[in-house]
Amino acid sequence: MRSKRFKQFSLVFAIFLIGFATRYITKHQLLFDPDSYWWYQLAMYFAGIDDGRLQYFHKVGGKTIYELAYYPTGRVLEKELLLLPFTIGFSYKILGIFGAPQTPEGLLNYMFFFGPFFGALTAVLAYFLGKELTGSDKAGFVAAVFYSFAHFAMTRNTAGDTGQESLGSFFLFLMVYLFIVSVKQKELKLNVGYAIASGIVFLLAANTWGGTSFYWGLIASAVFVYLAVNVALNRPLKEYKSVCVSFPVFILIGVFIPSLFGIGNSYVIGKMSTHNVFQNLSYLIVIICLFLIGYEELRKKKELSLQPRVIFLGTIVIVVLGLFATGKFVIFERISDFIYRLIFAPEEKGLTGKTVAYYRSTGFTEFKGTFGALLLAIPAGFLLIGYDLYKKREFTSLFMIFFMILGIVAFRWMIRLSYLMAFILPLFIAFLFARYIDKQKPQLKHARPKKKKDAQESQGMRRFNIVIGFAVLLFLISPILVTSIQSLKAQKFADQSVMPWKDAGEWIKKNTPENALLIHWWDYGYHLQTFAIRRTIVDGGNIGPIITGKHRNIDVAKAFTSPEEDFYKYIAPYNPDNLPIYVLVSVEEFGKSGAINFHAQDELFISPFRVQRTGDPKRDNANIQAILQRYGFTTYALVNAGNSYMIWGLHQRDARGNYHPEWANKVLAKLLPFNTGMGKGMKHFRLVYHNGYVYIYRYIP
């Protein structure tokens, strides 16, 4: 017994070490993800660490307003998911008792540790969840090790990238694990107890991360189909009663009571489209579960002969006829439209809730490029797990099938959602591998070969087969390991693009008034709030409180794509107190001009061209001039890119080929380091600082 426990502890500890090491190895001097700086600011607030910004947190009407964000309204903290920064800040405050320096620098170093720590804990949970779903510790271990190092599983939980997913994924894996354990319990007390724990953890997850919709929908969908199949097959309730108990308790604790009383931010759940679908489905399942349990008890007492499936079929027929009779059959169109959009017409963030900042639907090319040979496990896993479901009709088998189906749909919606496949895909592989290894075990004694020679040959063949199994597993997993190593190497200098913002922020803090208002593209708001400690009107969060009737990002985009004289009319509504204004641009806007142009619905198009160095300056210059002449660029920037030159050219011809010299006078084009830019000839913008990456202009009314 002790040997078994030691073995399991060793496996778990190995998983944790692999998960932590692969995430912590990316540690840099600075956090490299913009969102991490938002959590860093709030973590300092909860830890009580004052670097000069605590004065910008105010209680107004019972709400906490952060003045540096979304000026002039400020950002209401009570509308945010605060469990992550609260956990970081409060836990670091406790560590102060043991000598942790209560300084901004100390908290920053703690955040480098926090993400990898919970990322590694999530990998450990992947082991227990995989073991619970498959009944095999080998399958759980393989899936968890894969989750430990897969690059698309390290989303927002590496050192330097501490996002909501770091803590949110931990809670969600724990929630699913507790729910699976709950449905396996035969004793009512344990059944209810684990379900309550699962609901509580889901509530924590809902107040940590916006990506709870996927896992909630996964459980609800699997339970709904599982109940429908069992009722249709007329199976006795005792064989699946635990599911009928677990799900209502889970929804009561995790969704219904919090939504009813507005506990935390859980009330947001009902306002999101996909969440709303899963919420309605969940309440329907609860009604079905309560009916099945109640009707079973009534049958025992009253000796009723009518079967539940007859009642359900009759109810469905009556409801359908009633909908058609009252002209409400449009509901079927809505359902079919939802299913169609879910599978064939991907929409931004829809399946998971608000989790990411960009969107790109995918097809088989992206699947193959991301997962490679691992995709072979999908059809094979479906066949084997489906066969197990047919034989035993266990909820865990159906759950794994739905996990894979919804994971594929999610990845189809957005390439960024590959992390939802980071557990179930290797679990499919691990399940196949574990089943294969189990087949190599010696049969019962009476079936073993009688002759010693035959026994030795049989044992040798089993060992050979096991080696072949490991070789195939290594073949399938090694490309992901190589990609993960390359991804980690690529992050070696991930914080280098943040350094110029830190330098610019330090300059602003020392050389501008404390009430200065910073105008910039939204990506850099968190950086400037952190380093400059100045007011901003946009950042990487939501659109913020509406002032002009348009999103703040749209107003800022229009300001940057307008002529100089029109710039301030888009900014004026956000500056009622006439604060001094400083405008910032960076070389990143060369590439991000497309996003700015998209929001502004303008014609500010900037394209890149790379020219390889030849070693001959005259020849290089001739190649550069050839590109400029070929595309008619008169406004351009030449950037030294090591072994090559990068040319950023401003397009000034419309679809009809007409030349527009006025396009070069739009604010962004005049502020960027173009040959005609850097504020040349502008009367309202004066360049006061630049470091070759970030350019700061004082706005002169």
N, C-alpha and C positions, 0 to 999 in steps of 0.2 A: 504493500500500500504506500509506504514511504517512498519506495523507488518510483512508483507511478506519479506521485505528487512532485517529486524532484524533477522527473522528466518533463512534466507539464510546465513547471516553473521555469525550467531551462529554455523550453520552447518559447514561452511568453517573453522571457527576458531577452532572448535573441531577437525576437521580432521587434521589441521596443528599441534595442540598441541599433538595429538596422534602420528602423524608421526615424529615430532621432538623429543618427549620424548623417544620413542622406539629406536631411532637412537643415541641420545645423551647419553643415559644411559650406553652405552658401552665405555664411555670416560676412557682413561688410562693415565699413565704417559708419554708414548711414542706412536707414531704411530706404528701400528702393521703390516701394509701391506707394502711390499717392494716398490711397485710402488708409494705409497704416498710420499716416500722420494725423488723420482725423481721430483715430482711436488713441493715438499717443497724446493728443491734446486733452481728450476726455479722461484718459487714464490719469494724467497729472491732476486734473480737477478732482477726481474721486480719491486720489492719494493725498490730496492737500498740498501738493508741491507747487510752490509759487515761483514762476520764472518771470513774473510781470504780467501774466495774462488773467490771473484770477479776478482782477478788477473788472473784467469784461463779462463775467457771469453775474446775472442779476435775477432776482425773484420778482416777477411782475404778475400780479393776479393769480398767485399760486403756481405759476409756471416759471421754469428756469430758462432764461433767455441768454444766448451766447451772442454778444454784440459783434464779434469779428466776422461772423458768417452771415450771409444774406442781408447785408446792410440795405436799407435802414430798419427793416423789421426785426432782424436778428433770427437766430435759429432756435426753435423750441425743442429743448432736449427731451421733454416728455413724449414727443412724437417719434423719437428715435428708438432703435433697438439697442439698449444700453447694457445688456448683461455682459458682453465682451469687455468693454472698457471698465465697467464696474469690477469685474473679476480681476482684470489686470491691475487696476489701481488699488483696490482694497487688499488683494493678496500681497502686493508689493509693500503696502503700508504695514501689514502684519510682519513681513520680513524685516522691516526696520527694527523690530524688537530684537532681532538676532544680528543686527549690525549692518544691514543693507543700507547704503547711503541714500538718504531721501533727497535726491537731486535729479534734475532732468536727465543728466548723463547716466545716472544709475538706473533710472526707469527705462531709458532707451536700451541699455544692455539687457535688462530683464525681458524686454519685448523680443529681443533676438532669441531668447531662450524659450519664451512662452509658446510661440507658434509651433516650433519643432516638438516641444514636449507634448502638447495635446495632439499634434499630428501623429506622433508615435503611439500615444495612448489609443487613438482611433484605430491604428493598425493592430494593436492588441485586441481591441474589440472585434475587429474583422476576423480574428482567429476564433474567438468564442462564438460569434454569429455564424461563421462558416461551419464550425463544428456542430452547432445546434441545428442548422438547416440540413446538413448532409448526414449527420450521425457519424462523421469520420474526423478524427483529429488530424489525420494526414491531409485531408482536403482543406480543413480550416487553416492549417499551417502554410500550405502552398499558397492559398489565396491571400493570407495575411502578409507573407513575405513579398509577394508580388505587389500588394498594396503599399508596402513599405518603401519600395524604390521606384515604382512606375511614375514617370514624370507627370502624367496627367492625373495622378492621385495626389500630387504634392501641391495642389492648388491652394494658394493663399495661406499656407501653414509652414512656410520655410522661414529661416532667419532673414529678416529684412522685408518679409511680406506677411505680416500678421494681420490677416483679414478675419471676417466673421466666420468663414468656413472652418478656421482652426478649432474654435470651440463649438460651432454649430454642428459640424460633422460628427464630433465626439458625442454630443447629445443625441443626434439622430440615429447613429449606430447603436447607442445604448438603448434608445427607445424601441427600435426594431427588435433588438435582442430580447428585451424584457417582454415584448408582446409575443414573440415566438415561444419563449419559455412559458408564458401564461397559457397559451392555447394547448400546450402539451400537458398541463396539469390535470389530473383526475380528481384531486381533492379541491372542493369549492373554495376553501379558505385560501389556498395557494393560488388558485386560478384568479380570484378577485384581487389578492394582494399584489401579484405581479402586474396585473392590468392597471391597478391604481398607480403603481410605480412607473409604468410605461406612460400613462397619461400625464403624470407630473413632469417627467423628463421631456415629453413633447411640448409642454407649456414652456419649459425653460428654453427649448430649441426655438420655439416661435418668438421668443423675446431676445434671441441671439442672432438669428439669421433669417433672411427672407426666403430661403430655399426649402422651406418645410413642405411645400405643396406636393413635391414629387413623392416624398416618403408617405405622406398622409394618403395621397391618391393611390399609391402602391398597395398599402394595407387595405384601404376601402375597396378597391377593385378586386383584389384577390379574395377578400371575405365575401363580397357580393356573389361572385361566380361560384365560389365554394359552396355557399348556402344554396344557390339555385340548383347546382348539380345534385347535392344531397337530397334536396326536397324532390327534385324530378325523379331521382332513383328510389324515392320512398325509403331512404335509410332511416333507421331508428334514431331519434334525437340524441340518445345517450352516446352515440358514436361521434357526434360533433357538437355536443352541448357546450364544451369549453369555449369554442369560438363564439357561440351565441351569448356567452357570459362576458368574455374578454372584451369584445368590441364595444358593446354599450358602456361598459365601465370606462374603457379607454377614452371614448368620445365624451362621456359625462365629465371626467376629470380634466382632460386635455383641451376640450373645445367648448362644450356647452356651458358649463359653469363659468369659465373665464370670459366667454363672449357675453353671457348674461349680465355679469357684474363688472365688465370692463377691466378685468385684472391685467395689469401690465399693458402690453401693446397687442394682446391677443384679439382685440376687437377688430383689428385690421384684417383678420382672416376673412371675414365675410364680405369685404369690399373688393376683393381681387377676383377676377373672372374665373380662373381655373379653380382657385380656392373655393369659390362659391359653388361650382359644380360638385366638387368633392364634399363640400359641406352638406349640400342637399342629398347627395348619394349616401353620405354617412347617416343622416337622420332617417332616411328610408330603410337602411340596413338595421338601424336600432329598432325601428318599428317591427320589422320582420323578425328580428331576434326575440323581442319581447312577446310577439304573437306566438312564435313557435314554443317558447318556454311556457307561456300561459296556457296555450291550447293543450300541450302535453300534460300539464297538471290537471286540467279540466277533464281530459280523456280518461285519466286514471280514476278520477272520482265519479264521473258520470258514465263511463264506459261508452264513449262516443265511437262510432264506427267510421265516420267520415275522415278521410286522409287529408293531411295538410296540402298535398300537391293538387288535390281536387279543388280545394278552397282557393289556392293561388291561381290555378288556371281559370277558375270561374271569375275571380276578382279581375284578372287581366282582361278577360273577354268583356266584362261589364264596363271597366274603365275605358277600353278602346272604343266600344260602341257608344258610351256616353260622350267621349271626346268628339267623335264624328257627328253625333246627333246634335251637339251644342255648337258645332262649328269650330271647336278648339283644336282640331287636328293639326294646326300649324305647329304644335309642340313637337310633332314627329319631324317636321322639316328642320326645326331648330336642333333637335338631337342629331339628325343626320348631318347637318351643317357643322356641328361641333366635332363630330367624328371625322368628317372630311378634312376640316382645318387641322385637326390634331395630327393627322397622318400625312396629308398631301400638301397642305398650305401652311408651312411653319410660320410662327409669329414670334417676335422678340420676347423672350423670357416667359412666355405663357405657361409652359408646363411646370416650371419650377418656382414661379414667383420672381420677385426682384432679386436676382443674384449677380448679374453681370452688367457690364457697361457697353458691350458691343454685341453685334448679331451677324451671323452669316450661316444660312441654311446649308446643309450638307447633302451629299449623295454618296454613291458607293466608292467613288474615288477618294473621298475624305476618310471613309471607313477603312479602306485598304491602306491608305497612307499612314493612318494613326495606329491601327491595331495589327496590320499585316497578317501573318499566318495564324494569329490567335483567333481570327474569324472562323477558322475551321471548327473550333469548339462549339460554335453556335448551333449548327444543325445536328451535330453528334450529341451535344448536351440535351437539346430539345427531345431527341429520340429516346435517350436513356432515361431522362427525368420524366418524360411523358409516359414511358413504359412503367416506371415506378408508380406514377400517379394512377395509372390504370389498374395496377395490381393492388395497391394499398390504399389509394385515395386519401393520402395524407395532405394536410394543409401546407406543410413545408414545401412539398414538390410543386404544388400549384403556385405558391408564393415565389419560388425561384423562377418559374416560367414567366410570371408577370413582371418580375424584376427585370429580366432580360428584355421582354417586349417593350416595357416603358423606357428602359435604358436606351434601346435602339431609337425609339420615337424621340426621346429627349436629344440624343446626339443628332438626329435628323433635323431637329429644330435649330440647333446651334452647335457649332464645332467646339465651342468653349465647354459644352456640357459633357465632354468625353469623360470627365471625372465620375459621372454617374455610372459609367461602365467599368470603372477601375476596380470595383469589388466583384460584381456578378460575373464578368467575363472570365477572370482567373478562377473564380469559384466553379464555373462550368468545366474549365480545364482540370482543375484540381479534383473535381468529382469523378471525371472520367479516369484520371490517373489513379486515384484511390481505389476505384472499382477494379481497374486493371491489376493493381498490385494485390488486392484481396483475392483475385482469381488465381494468383500464383501460390497462394498458401497451400500447404499439404491438405489433402482431403482427410476424411475420417479414417481411423486406423484400419478398419476392415477393407477400405478401398485402396490402401497403399500397396505398391508392388511387393510381392513376397520375397523376391530374390534381392540380395544385397546389391548386386550389380545394377539391376533395374532401378532400385531406390536411388542409387548414386547418380545414375543418368537422369532420372526424373528431377532430382534436386539440382543438378547442374543446368538442366533446361530452365527450371524456374529462375535460377539466378541470372541466366542469360536473358530471359524475358524481362526481368526486373531492370537489368542494365539497359536494355533496349528502351524500356519505358522511361527511364531517367533521361536517356539521350534525346528522345522525342520531346520530353518536357523541356529540356534545356534548349532544344532547337526552337521551340515555340516562344520561350520567354527571353532568350538572349538578345534578340533585336530590340526589345523594349528596354532591357538593361543597358545596352549600348546607347540607345537614344537618351536614356535618363542621364547617363554619364556625360554625354555631349551637352545636354541641357544644363547640367550643373556647371560644366566648364564655361558655357556661354554666360552664366550668371556671375562669373568671377568679377566682372567690372560693372555689374548691373546698377550700382549706385553712382556711377560716374556722371550720369546725366543729372543727378540730384545735386552734386557738388556746386555747379554754377548757381543753382537756385539758393543754396545755403549762403554762398558768398554775396549774392544779390540781396538776400534777406538781411544779412548782417549790415550791409551798406545802408539799406533803407532804415533799419532800426536806429542807426547812428546819425543819419543825415536828413531825415524827414520828420515833420511834426508828428506827434503821437496820434493826432486825429486825421492823418492822411488816409485817403480812400484809394485803393488800388484797383485798376481796371486791367483785365487780362483775359485770355481765353480760359474756360472753366477748369481745364485739367490741373492748373497750378495753384488753385485756391488753398488747398490744404498745406502745400509747401510754404506759401507766403504767410498764412496765418501762423504757422509754426515758427518759421525763421525770422520773419519781419515783425510779427505781432501787430499787424495792421488790419484795418477793416477791408473786407472784400464783398463783392455782390454776387459772385458765382464761385462754385467749387465742384468737386467731384461727386457731391451727393445728389439729391433730387433737384427738381427745378426750383425749389424754394417758393416762398410766398409770392403770389402773382400781384404785380403792382400796375403794370400797363395794359393788362389783358392778354399779354403774350408771355411766353416763357422767358426767363432771364437770359438763357443761352441765345435765344433768337435776337433779343435786343442787343446783346454784346456782339453777336455775329454781324448784325446790320450796322452797328457802329464801326466795326473794323472794315467793312466792305463799302462804306459810304465815302463821299468826298470829305475833305477836312472840315468844311464849314457845317456839315450835317452831323458830324461825329457826336457833339454834345447833346443834341436833341434826344438821342437814344439813351444817354446816360443821366440826363437831368432828373428824371423821375426818381432815380435812386440816390440823389444827392440833395435832399430838401434843405439841409443845413449848410450848403455851399462849402463842403470840406475841400481842402486842397487835394487835387487829383494827380496821381502818378500812373502812367500807362506803361505796361510791360509787354514786350514780345520776345520771342526766342527763335533760334534757328529751327526749333521743332515745328514752328508754324509753316515752314516750307512744305513739310509733309502733311500737316494737319489742316492746310488751307482748304482741302476738299471738304472736310467736315464743317468748317466755318462757312464755306460757300453753300453747302447743303442747307444749313440752318437759315442762312440769309436769303436763299433762293436768288443768288447773284451769279456773276460771271467772272469770278476771281479764280482762274485756273492756273496752277503752277505745276510744271512737270519736271521730273529729274532725268538727267542723262549722265551716264558714266563714261569717262574717257580714260583709257589706260595710259599710264606713263610709258614713254618709249626711251627715256634717258636723253633725248634730244629736245631741249626747250623750244627750239624753232618749230620742230615737227609737232610737238604737243600743242603749241599755240595755233598752228595751222589746223589741226584736228578740232580744236575748240571753236575756232572761227567758222569752220565748215558747218558745225552743228548750229551755231547761232544764225548763220545765213540761211541754212536750209529751212529752219522753222521761223525765220523772221523775228528772232528775239532781239529787242532793243533794251528790255529791262531784264536783268539776269544777275545771278550771284554765282561766283566760282569758289567752291569749297575744296580745300586740300584734304583728300581722303587716303593718304598714305601712298599706296601704289597706283592710285588713280586720282582723277579730278571728278568732282560731282558738280554738274551744271544744273542750277535751278532756273528755269526760264518762265517768265510770265507771258501767257498767251494773250494777244491783243487783237485777234481776228475772230469775228463772229462766224456763225455757220455759213453765211453767204460770202465769206472771205473779205468783209469790210474791216479795215484797220481802225482801232479805237485807241488813240493816244491817251485819252482821259482815264482809261483803266489803270494806267501806271500811277495815277494820282490818288487812287483810293488809299485810305489810311493805312491798312496793313501793308500794302506794297511800298508806301513811303517810309514806314517804320522799320521794315525788315532790312537786312544788310544787302540790298540790291545795289547795283552800280548807280541807280538813281534814287536809292533809299537813304536810310539812316537820318531821316528828318530834313534832308536837303530841300531848301525852299519853303519849308512849312513855317507858319507864323504862330500856330497854337501849340506846337510840340517842340520842346527843347531837350536834346539828348544830355542827360546828366550823369549817366553811368553805363558802362558795358564791360563785359568780360569776354567778349567774343562769342558768347553763347546766349546770354540774357542782355537785353537792351532796355534801359529805363528812361522814360521821357517824362518831364514835368509838363503838365497841361497848363497852358496860359490862356485864360478866358479872353 
